[in-house]
Amino acid sequence: MLRIYNTLAKRIEEIQPTTPGVIQMYTCGPTVYRDAHIGNLRTYLMADWVRRSLIHSGMQVTHIKNITDVGHMRQELAETGGDKMIMAALAEGKTIQEIADVYAGRFYRDEARLNIMEATVFPWASEHIPEMIAINERLLANGHAYERGGNLYFDVPSFEGYGKLSNNFGGDLLEGVRSDVDPLKRDPRDFTLWKAAEPGRDVKWDSPWGAGFPGWHIECSAMASKYLGEHFDIHTGGVDNVFPHHEDEIAQSEAAFGHQHVNYWIHAQHLLADGA
């Protein structure tokens, strides 16, 4: 069986499927506001190699790779409502749907050219808003989230295991450099689960907290759990996703579901060109 470095365990481990003969695998897919670059594609090639190795070992692999077409915001953008999809649409003079369709199509094309196996399912974030809202409601009900001004935040201090993936236990690796942290947060480490729509925003959905849109991290928890269940085998992505994205994904998923979410976390390192 395949042996890999598990970022969560901090050691090389042999993959042992939860269900004999079956592997459930999730890969963080692209945010379709621009073309995937060679570094992005290296991460998807890594996931493909893992998948092919498991198939060669006799495993039946279900592979989910999401398409993010809404809500991808770094924390400093989240605090101002900035969304990469909206920013790209404005820059190119197109609708968000047009931007998403163009760059998703190019992504599928590029993967095919690299002979990357097609994912079992390519779920789109914008088509899974109800699942995101449902997880947020669970977090609110069990005391791991709070609402302020139509925004929903994850209460990081309420989750004892926060930092176990990245070793960021003290919250020293806060994303971004903004000094004007969202004043609605109880703790600077808290992250957005649902963002209230600012006046004039077209892309928004109704929710129990008012019209708004999802935070980036909740999208993967919703899509992964829908297609693979609340506990599955492998989650892959780039090393840049370890913190905050995957750390936050673990926190919200395990706080909502009450148990371990993923057994093996596999991350591709950055691709260096000319030593940089």
C-alpha positions as CSV (number, residue, x, y, z in Angstrom):
1,M,0.0,0.0,0.0
2,L,1.1,3.6,-0.7
3,R,3.2,5.4,2.0
4,I,2.9,9.2,2.2
5,Y,3.8,12.1,4.4
6,N,0.7,12.9,6.4
7,T,0.8,16.6,7.3
8,L,-1.6,16.0,10.2
9,A,0.4,13.3,11.8
10,K,3.8,14.9,10.9
11,R,5.2,11.6,9.7
12,I,5.3,9.1,6.8
13,E,2.4,6.7,7.1
14,E,1.0,3.8,5.1
15,I,-2.5,4.6,3.9
16,Q,-5.1,2.3,5.5
17,P,-8.6,2.8,4.0
18,T,-11.5,3.3,6.3
19,T,-13.5,0.8,4.2
20,P,-11.4,-2.1,2.9
21,G,-10.7,-1.8,-0.8
22,V,-12.2,1.7,-1.1
23,I,-10.6,5.1,-0.9
24,Q,-12.5,8.4,-0.6
25,M,-10.4,11.4,-1.7
26,Y,-11.0,15.2,-1.9
27,T,-8.8,17.7,-3.7
28,C,-9.1,21.5,-3.3
29,G,-9.8,22.6,-6.9
30,P,-9.3,25.9,-8.6
31,T,-11.0,29.2,-8.0
32,V,-12.0,29.9,-11.6
33,Y,-11.2,33.6,-11.9
34,R,-8.0,33.1,-14.0
35,D,-6.0,30.4,-15.7
36,A,-4.4,27.8,-13.5
37,H,-0.6,28.3,-13.5
38,I,2.1,25.6,-13.6
39,G,2.4,25.6,-9.8
40,N,-1.4,25.0,-9.4
41,L,-1.2,22.2,-12.0
42,R,1.7,20.5,-10.1
43,T,-0.6,20.1,-7.1
44,Y,-3.3,18.4,-9.3
45,L,-0.6,16.2,-10.8
46,M,0.5,15.2,-7.3
47,A,-3.1,14.2,-6.4
48,D,-3.4,12.3,-9.7
49,W,-0.2,10.3,-8.9
50,V,-1.6,9.5,-5.5
51,R,-4.9,8.4,-7.0
52,R,-3.2,6.2,-9.7
53,S,-0.9,4.6,-7.1
54,L,-3.9,3.7,-5.0
55,I,-5.8,2.3,-8.1
56,H,-2.6,0.3,-8.9
57,S,-2.7,-1.1,-5.4
58,G,-6.2,-2.4,-6.1
59,M,-8.2,0.4,-4.5
60,Q,-11.5,1.7,-5.8
61,V,-11.1,5.5,-5.6
62,T,-13.8,8.1,-5.4
63,H,-12.2,11.5,-6.2
64,I,-13.9,14.8,-5.6
65,K,-12.4,18.0,-6.9
66,N,-14.3,21.2,-6.3
67,I,-14.7,24.3,-8.4
68,T,-14.8,27.5,-6.4
69,D,-16.9,30.1,-8.2
70,V,-17.9,32.2,-5.2
71,G,-16.6,33.5,-1.9
72,H,-12.9,33.0,-2.3
73,M,-11.5,35.7,-0.1
74,R,-8.3,36.1,1.8
75,Q,-9.1,37.3,5.3
76,E,-8.1,40.9,4.6
77,L,-10.6,40.9,1.6
78,A,-13.3,39.1,3.6
79,E,-13.4,42.0,6.0
80,T,-14.3,44.4,3.1
81,G,-16.4,42.0,1.1
82,G,-13.8,41.4,-1.6
83,D,-14.3,38.3,-3.7
84,K,-11.8,37.2,-6.4
85,M,-14.6,36.2,-8.7
86,I,-16.3,39.6,-8.6
87,M,-13.0,41.4,-8.9
88,A,-12.1,39.4,-12.0
89,A,-15.5,39.9,-13.6
90,L,-15.3,43.7,-13.1
91,A,-11.7,43.7,-14.5
92,E,-12.7,41.8,-17.6
93,G,-16.1,43.4,-18.1
94,K,-18.0,40.1,-17.9
95,T,-20.5,38.5,-15.6
96,I,-19.3,36.2,-12.9
97,Q,-20.9,33.2,-14.6
98,E,-19.1,34.0,-17.8
99,I,-15.8,34.3,-16.0
100,A,-16.4,31.0,-14.2
101,D,-17.5,29.1,-17.3
102,V,-14.4,30.3,-19.3
103,Y,-11.8,29.5,-16.7
104,A,-13.4,26.2,-15.6
105,G,-13.4,25.1,-19.2
106,R,-9.8,26.0,-19.6
107,F,-9.0,24.1,-16.4
108,Y,-10.7,21.0,-17.6
109,R,-8.7,21.3,-20.9
110,D,-5.4,21.8,-19.2
111,E,-5.9,18.7,-16.9
112,A,-6.8,16.6,-20.0
113,R,-3.6,17.8,-21.8
114,L,-1.6,16.7,-18.7
115,N,-3.4,13.3,-18.7
116,I,-4.8,13.9,-15.3
117,M,-7.7,11.6,-14.6
118,E,-11.1,13.3,-14.5
119,A,-12.5,13.6,-11.0
120,T,-15.5,11.5,-10.1
121,V,-17.4,14.7,-9.4
122,F,-16.5,18.3,-10.0
123,P,-18.9,20.1,-7.6
124,W,-19.4,23.8,-8.0
125,A,-19.5,25.9,-4.8
126,S,-22.4,28.1,-6.0
127,E,-24.6,25.0,-6.3
128,H,-24.0,23.9,-2.7
129,I,-25.1,26.9,-0.7
130,P,-27.9,25.0,1.2
131,E,-25.2,22.5,2.4
132,M,-23.0,25.3,3.6
133,I,-25.9,27.0,5.5
134,A,-26.8,23.6,7.1
135,I,-23.2,23.2,8.5
136,N,-23.2,26.8,9.7
137,E,-26.5,26.2,11.5
138,R,-25.0,23.2,13.3
139,L,-22.0,25.2,14.4
140,L,-24.2,28.0,15.7
141,A,-26.4,25.5,17.6
142,N,-23.5,23.8,19.3
143,G,-21.7,26.9,20.4
144,H,-18.8,27.0,17.9
145,A,-20.1,30.0,15.9
146,Y,-21.7,33.4,16.6
147,E,-23.6,36.0,14.6
148,R,-23.0,39.7,14.5
149,G,-24.5,42.1,12.1
150,G,-25.6,39.4,9.6
151,N,-22.1,37.9,9.6
152,L,-21.4,34.5,11.0
153,Y,-18.0,33.7,12.5
154,F,-16.3,30.5,13.7
155,D,-15.3,30.9,17.4
156,V,-11.7,29.6,17.2
157,P,-11.1,29.5,21.0
158,S,-14.1,27.1,21.3
159,F,-12.3,24.4,19.3
160,E,-9.6,22.8,21.4
161,G,-7.7,21.2,18.5
162,Y,-7.2,24.4,16.5
163,G,-3.7,24.5,15.1
164,K,-3.0,20.7,15.0
165,L,-2.4,20.7,11.2
166,S,-0.2,23.8,10.9
167,N,1.2,23.9,14.5
168,N,-0.2,27.4,14.7
169,F,-1.4,26.8,18.2
170,G,-0.9,30.3,19.5
171,G,-2.5,32.1,16.6
172,D,0.9,33.7,15.6
173,L,0.3,33.1,11.9
174,L,-2.7,35.4,11.4
175,E,-3.4,35.8,7.7
176,G,-2.7,39.1,6.2
177,V,-1.2,42.2,7.6
178,R,-4.2,44.5,8.1
179,S,-4.2,46.4,11.4
180,D,-7.9,47.2,11.2
181,V,-9.2,43.7,12.1
182,D,-12.9,43.2,11.7
183,P,-14.3,44.8,14.9
184,L,-17.2,42.4,15.0
185,K,-15.0,39.5,15.8
186,R,-14.6,38.3,19.4
187,D,-11.1,37.0,18.7
188,P,-8.7,38.1,15.8
189,R,-8.3,34.4,14.9
190,D,-12.0,33.9,14.3
191,F,-12.9,33.4,10.6
192,T,-15.9,34.1,8.4
193,L,-18.5,31.4,7.8
194,W,-21.0,33.7,6.2
195,K,-20.6,37.3,5.1
196,A,-23.5,39.8,5.0
197,A,-24.0,41.2,1.5
198,E,-22.9,44.8,1.2
199,P,-25.4,47.2,-0.5
200,G,-25.6,46.8,-4.2
201,R,-24.0,43.3,-4.3
202,D,-25.7,41.1,-6.9
203,V,-24.2,37.7,-6.0
204,K,-25.9,36.8,-2.7
205,W,-28.2,34.2,-1.2
206,D,-30.8,34.2,1.5
207,S,-29.9,32.7,4.8
208,P,-31.2,32.6,8.4
209,W,-28.8,35.6,9.1
210,G,-29.9,37.7,6.1
211,A,-28.7,38.0,2.5
212,G,-25.1,37.2,2.0
213,F,-22.5,34.7,0.7
214,P,-20.4,31.9,2.2
215,G,-16.8,32.2,3.5
216,W,-14.2,30.3,1.5
217,H,-13.4,27.6,4.0
218,I,-17.0,26.4,4.6
219,E,-17.3,25.5,0.9
220,C,-14.9,22.6,1.1
221,S,-16.5,21.2,4.3
222,A,-19.9,21.2,2.6
223,M,-18.9,19.7,-0.7
224,A,-16.6,17.1,0.8
225,S,-19.1,15.9,3.4
226,K,-21.9,15.8,0.8
227,Y,-20.1,13.4,-1.6
228,L,-17.7,11.6,0.8
229,G,-19.5,11.7,4.1
230,E,-18.5,13.4,7.4
231,H,-15.3,11.2,7.7
232,F,-13.2,10.2,4.8
233,D,-9.7,9.0,3.9
234,I,-7.6,11.6,2.0
235,H,-7.5,15.4,1.5
236,T,-5.0,16.9,-0.9
237,G,-4.0,20.4,-1.8
238,G,-1.0,22.8,-2.1
239,V,1.2,23.6,0.9
240,D,-0.1,27.2,0.8
241,N,-3.5,25.8,1.9
242,V,-2.3,24.3,5.2
243,F,-3.0,27.6,6.9
244,P,-5.5,29.1,7.1
245,H,-7.7,27.1,4.7
246,H,-7.2,23.5,5.7
247,E,-6.7,24.4,9.4
248,D,-10.0,26.2,9.3
249,E,-11.7,23.4,7.4
250,I,-10.6,20.9,10.1
251,A,-11.9,23.1,12.8
252,Q,-15.3,23.8,11.4
253,S,-15.9,20.2,10.1
254,E,-14.9,18.5,13.4
255,A,-16.7,21.1,15.5
256,A,-19.9,20.5,13.4
257,F,-19.6,16.7,13.1
258,G,-18.1,15.9,16.5
259,H,-15.3,13.6,15.2
260,Q,-12.2,13.4,13.0
261,H,-13.0,14.6,9.5
262,V,-10.0,13.3,7.4
263,N,-7.4,10.7,8.1
264,Y,-4.6,11.7,5.8
265,W,-3.7,15.3,4.6
266,I,-1.3,15.4,1.7
267,H,0.2,18.7,0.5
268,A,2.3,19.5,-2.6
269,Q,5.2,21.8,-2.1
270,H,5.7,25.0,-4.1
271,L,7.2,24.6,-7.6
272,L,10.5,26.5,-7.8
273,A,11.7,28.1,-11.1
274,D,15.3,29.2,-11.5
275,G,15.8,28.7,-7.7
276,A,12.9,31.1,-6.8
